[in-house]
Amino acid sequence: MDFSFSSIMSGFVFGVIGFWMMKQGKSRSNPLTIVIGIALIAYPYFISNIFLDWGIGIALCVLAYLKW
């Protein structure tokens, strides 16, 4: 597992966004938002490439924005 500064920062940033998405999905009864929030929280633990780390996080945020 790679613990570079970039992976730690992406995990923190997307973890906070994912927690907020889960909270909003629960309050609005939107299961897709809850799933995207869980994915944002969990995926940084399994990805070690910096570009994939940020790319997947941004893609999930864009998906959440489009489905909002």
LUMROVO-64655 format. One line per field, with one value per atom (N, C-alpha, C, O): residue number from 1; residue in one letter; atom name; z negated, y, x. Coordinates in pm, 1 decimal. Each point is the difference from the previous one (the first is absolute). Layout:
i: NUM/...
aa: a/...
at: CA/...
c3: Z/...
c2: Y/...
c1: X/...
end
This chain:
i: 1/1/1/1/2/2/2/2/3/3/3/3/4/4/4/4/5/5/5/5/6/6/6/6/7/7/7/7/8/8/8/8/9/9/9/9/10/10/10/10/11/11/11/11/12/12/12/12/13/13/13/13/14/14/14/14/15/15/15/15/16/16/16/16/17/17/17/17/18/18/18/18/19/19/19/19/20/20/20/20/21/21/21/21/22/22/22/22/23/23/23/23/24/24/24/24/25/25/25/25/26/26/26/26/27/27/27/27/28/28/28/28/29/29/29/29/30/30/30/30/31/31/31/31/32/32/32/32/33/33/33/33/34/34/34/34/35/35/35/35/36/36/36/36/37/37/37/37/38/38/38/38/39/39/39/39/40/40/40/40/41/41/41/41/42/42/42/42/43/43/43/43/44/44/44/44/45/45/45/45/46/46/46/46/47/47/47/47/48/48/48/48/49/49/49/49/50/50/50/50/51/51/51/51/52/52/52/52/53/53/53/53/54/54/54/54/55/55/55/55/56/56/56/56/57/57/57/57/58/58/58/58/59/59/59/59/60/60/60/60/61/61/61/61/62/62/62/62/63/63/63/63/64/64/64/64/65/65/65/65/66/66/66/66/67/67/67/67/68/68/68/68
aa: m/m/m/m/d/d/d/d/f/f/f/f/s/s/s/s/f/f/f/f/s/s/s/s/s/s/s/s/i/i/i/i/m/m/m/m/s/s/s/s/g/g/g/g/f/f/f/f/v/v/v/v/f/f/f/f/g/g/g/g/v/v/v/v/i/i/i/i/g/g/g/g/f/f/f/f/w/w/w/w/m/m/m/m/m/m/m/m/k/k/k/k/q/q/q/q/g/g/g/g/k/k/k/k/s/s/s/s/r/r/r/r/s/s/s/s/n/n/n/n/p/p/p/p/l/l/l/l/t/t/t/t/i/i/i/i/v/v/v/v/i/i/i/i/g/g/g/g/i/i/i/i/a/a/a/a/l/l/l/l/i/i/i/i/a/a/a/a/y/y/y/y/p/p/p/p/y/y/y/y/f/f/f/f/i/i/i/i/s/s/s/s/n/n/n/n/i/i/i/i/f/f/f/f/l/l/l/l/d/d/d/d/w/w/w/w/g/g/g/g/i/i/i/i/g/g/g/g/i/i/i/i/a/a/a/a/l/l/l/l/c/c/c/c/v/v/v/v/l/l/l/l/a/a/a/a/y/y/y/y/l/l/l/l/k/k/k/k/w/w/w/w
at: N/CA/C/O/N/CA/C/O/N/CA/C/O/N/CA/C/O/N/CA/C/O/N/CA/C/O/N/CA/C/O/N/CA/C/O/N/CA/C/O/N/CA/C/O/N/CA/C/O/N/CA/C/O/N/CA/C/O/N/CA/C/O/N/CA/C/O/N/CA/C/O/N/CA/C/O/N/CA/C/O/N/CA/C/O/N/CA/C/O/N/CA/C/O/N/CA/C/O/N/CA/C/O/N/CA/C/O/N/CA/C/O/N/CA/C/O/N/CA/C/O/N/CA/C/O/N/CA/C/O/N/CA/C/O/N/CA/C/O/N/CA/C/O/N/CA/C/O/N/CA/C/O/N/CA/C/O/N/CA/C/O/N/CA/C/O/N/CA/C/O/N/CA/C/O/N/CA/C/O/N/CA/C/O/N/CA/C/O/N/CA/C/O/N/CA/C/O/N/CA/C/O/N/CA/C/O/N/CA/C/O/N/CA/C/O/N/CA/C/O/N/CA/C/O/N/CA/C/O/N/CA/C/O/N/CA/C/O/N/CA/C/O/N/CA/C/O/N/CA/C/O/N/CA/C/O/N/CA/C/O/N/CA/C/O/N/CA/C/O/N/CA/C/O/N/CA/C/O/N/CA/C/O/N/CA/C/O/N/CA/C/O/N/CA/C/O/N/CA/C/O/N/CA/C/O
c3: 0.0/0.0/0.0/-74.4/156.8/16.5/-84.2/17.7/-108.0/-83.5/35.2/-83.9/207.0/39.1/-47.3/-38.9/43.1/-41.7/85.9/-50.5/180.1/90.4/-32.7/5.4/-39.3/-32.1/-132.9/-15.6/-78.2/-127.2/19.3/-57.4/138.1/25.4/77.4/-31.8/133.6/75.6/-88.3/10.2/-95.7/-92.3/-94.9/-29.2/-18.9/-90.3/73.1/-46.7/161.5/75.3/43.4/-24.7/89.3/49.7/-111.8/15.4/-126.3/-115.3/-60.8/-36.7/26.1/-52.5/95.1/-43.9/173.4/98.5/-3.3/6.8/-17.3/-6.2/-123.2/7.2/-121.0/-122.4/15.9/-41.9/102.2/22.7/96.9/-19.9/126.5/96.4/-66.0/27.6/-114.0/-70.8/-88.1/-4.9/-63.5/-88.6/80.0/-40.3/153.2/83.4/62.8/8.5/35.2/57.9/-100.2/34.8/-159.3/-103.5/-30.8/-16.5/8.6/-33.4/115.1/-23.3/147.5/116.5/49.1/101.0/-170.0/37.7/144.3/78.5/-45.0/133.7/-9.7/-39.6/75.5/-17.6/90.0/-38.6/157.1/87.6/-62.7/11.5/-76.8/-67.2/-116.7/-26.2/-42.6/-110.3/53.4/-58.5/169.4/58.8/49.6/-19.5/83.1/46.7/-119.4/6.3/-113.4/-120.9/-59.7/-40.8/35.6/-51.4/90.5/-48.1/179.8/94.6/-16.5/6.9/-28.7/-20.4/-127.5/-4.7/-96.0/-125.2/14.2/-52.0/121.3/-1.4/106.5/-25.4/144.1/110.1/-22.3/50.2/-120.9/-14.6/-69.8/14.5/-89.3/-68.9/95.2/-33.8/152.9/93.2/122.3/77.9/-58.0/117.0/-45.4/-96.6/166.9/-39.5/103.8/-27.8/146.1/103.4/-25.0/-21.6/24.6/-31.2/98.9/-39.7/168.4/101.7/-6.2/17.3/-41.9/-16.0/-126.1/-2.0/-101.2/-126.9/17.1/-38.8/96.3/20.0/111.8/-8.4/113.1/113.0/-38.4/37.5/-112.5/-42.7/-96.5/7.6/-96.5/-93.9/70.4/-32.4/127.5/75.4/83.0/9.1/52.1/79.8/-86.6/42.6/-162.6/-89.3/-45.2/-14.6/-7.4/-37.4/115.0/-22.1/144.1/117.1/16.9/29.6/-47.9/9.0/-104.9/29.9/-151.0/-105.2/34.1/-25.2/82.0/38.3/109.8/-3.7/101.4/111.1/-45.1/53.5/-149.8/-49.6/-111.5/-43.7/-2.9/-110.9/41.7/-78.7
c2: -116.7/116.7/123.3/6.8/89.2/121.3/112.4/35.9/18.4/109.7/128.0/57.2/-12.4/126.5/113.9/-21.7/141.0/116.7/15.0/35.9/-63.4/11.9/-99.1/34.9/-158.3/-99.2/32.8/-23.4/76.4/39.2/118.2/2.3/95.5/115.9/-38.4/47.1/-132.6/-40.2/-81.4/14.2/-98.1/-74.7/90.9/-23.5/127.4/94.8/81.2/11.1/45.2/86.0/-78.7/42.2/-156.2/-76.1/-72.7/-31.8/5.3/-56.2/97.9/-37.7/163.4/103.8/21.0/10.1/-3.5/16.1/-121.0/15.2/-135.4/-121.4/-5.2/-42.5/85.7/3.9/96.0/-29.9/145.0/98.2/-55.5/19.2/-89.4/-58.1/-107.2/-8.2/-73.4/-101.0/65.1/-45.3/150.6/69.3/62.5/-8.9/71.8/59.3/-106.8/18.5/-129.0/-108.4/-61.5/-37.3/26.9/-54.7/95.7/-43.2/171.8/95.7/18.6/33.3/-54.5/14.1/-134.1/-4.8/-103.1/-135.4/-32.4/-47.4/74.1/-25.4/-106.4/30.9/-155.6/-106.9/15.0/-42.9/102.3/18.2/94.1/-22.9/127.3/92.5/-67.2/28.3/-115.3/-74.0/-91.8/-8.6/-59.9/-91.5/77.0/-44.5/159.0/81.7/49.8/3.6/34.4/43.7/-110.6/24.4/-145.1/-113.1/-28.6/-28.8/36.9/-22.4/105.0/-32.5/158.5/105.6/-21.9/31.4/-83.9/-25.6/-119.0/3.4/-107.7/-126.8/-14.2/-63.8/121.5/-32.2/43.2/-69.5/178.0/36.1/-105.7/-0.2/-88.9/-104.6/-109.2/-75.5/66.8/-107.2/45.5/-84.3/214.3/53.9/58.8/76.1/-111.6/52.9/95.6/66.9/-59.8/90.7/140.2/15.6/85.2/136.8/49.7/59.3/-83.4/50.2/-70.8/63.3/-193.7/-72.7/44.7/10.7/14.8/42.5/127.7/5.6/95.4/127.0/-9.2/62.0/-139.1/-12.8/-66.7/46.7/-156.3/-70.0/87.5/4.0/64.4/87.9/112.8/30.0/31.8/108.6/-55.3/63.1/-181.1/-60.6/-32.9/21.1/-72.2/-28.9/128.3/2.2/103.2/128.5/57.2/54.6/-67.1/47.5/-82.6/55.1/-186.6/-86.1/39.8/6.5/19.7/41.9/134.0/20.2/69.8/131.5/-14.8/66.3/-152.6/-17.6/-70.9/26.9/-115.9/-73.2/72.9/-46.2/155.8/74.4/51.9/66.3
c1: 84.3/-84.3/89.0/97.9/-131.5/79.3/-60.4/-116.4/195.3/-46.6/73.4/69.6/-84.6/60.1/-90.8/-114.8/168.1/-77.6/-125.1/-106.4/119.0/-113.4/-110.2/-117.9/154.3/-102.3/-68.3/-119.9/194.6/-59.5/-95.2/-108.8/149.9/-85.5/-126.2/-109.2/124.1/-118.9/-94.1/-121.9/176.5/-84.4/-75.5/-117.2/184.1/-66.3/-106.8/-113.3/150.3/-92.8/-123.1/-113.0/134.6/-113.3/-74.0/-117.9/183.7/-68.0/-98.5/-111.2/151.7/-89.8/-117.2/-114.6/142.5/-107.2/-93.1/-122.0/179.1/-81.2/-87.6/-115.3/169.3/-80.3/-116.3/-111.8/137.4/-106.7/-103.9/-119.9/166.2/-92.7/-86.9/-119.7/178.6/-78.2/-106.3/-114.4/153.1/-93.5/-114.8/-116.0/148.6/-103.8/-89.7/-121.4/179.7/-78.5/-95.9/-112.1/156.4/-86.9/-114.5/-114.1/143.3/-105.8/-98.3/-116.2/161.0/-88.8/-53.5/-70.3/102.2/-41.6/38.7/-82.1/208.9/52.5/109.9/112.4/-143.9/99.3/122.9/108.8/-122.8/115.7/102.6/120.4/-166.8/89.7/71.1/116.9/-185.2/62.3/109.7/108.0/-135.4/98.5/122.1/113.1/-134.6/112.7/80.5/122.9/-188.7/69.6/85.9/113.6/-167.0/77.6/118.8/109.6/-131.2/109.3/109.5/118.5/-157.3/99.2/80.6/118.9/-181.7/71.3/94.8/111.5/-154.4/72.5/108.0/102.1/-121.3/91.0/145.2/88.3/-56.1/141.8/84.6/122.3/-184.5/75.3/48.6/91.1/-151.6/31.3/77.9/44.5/-26.3/68.1/133.7/5.2/103.1/130.7/59.2/99.5/-158.8/48.2/-56.3/-120.2/205.8/-42.4/-104.3/-100.3/123.8/-91.9/-135.3/-104.1/105.4/-126.1/-72.3/-122.6/198.3/-57.9/-81.6/-116.6/177.7/-69.0/-103.4/-106.0/136.3/-92.2/-130.6/-107.6/116.7/-121.2/-80.7/-122.8/190.5/-70.0/-73.3/-114.9/180.7/-64.7/-114.9/-105.4/124.1/-107.0/-122.0/-113.5/136.1/-112.3/-69.8/-122.2/198.1/-60.6/-82.8/-108.1/158.7/-75.2/-126.7/-106.1/115.6/-117.8/-103.8/-119.2/163.6/-91.3/-65.2/-118.8/196.5/-54.3/-104.6/-103.7/130.2/-93.7/-127.1/-107.6/117.9/-117.1/-72.3/-105.3/156.3/-58.1/-134.4/-67.7
end
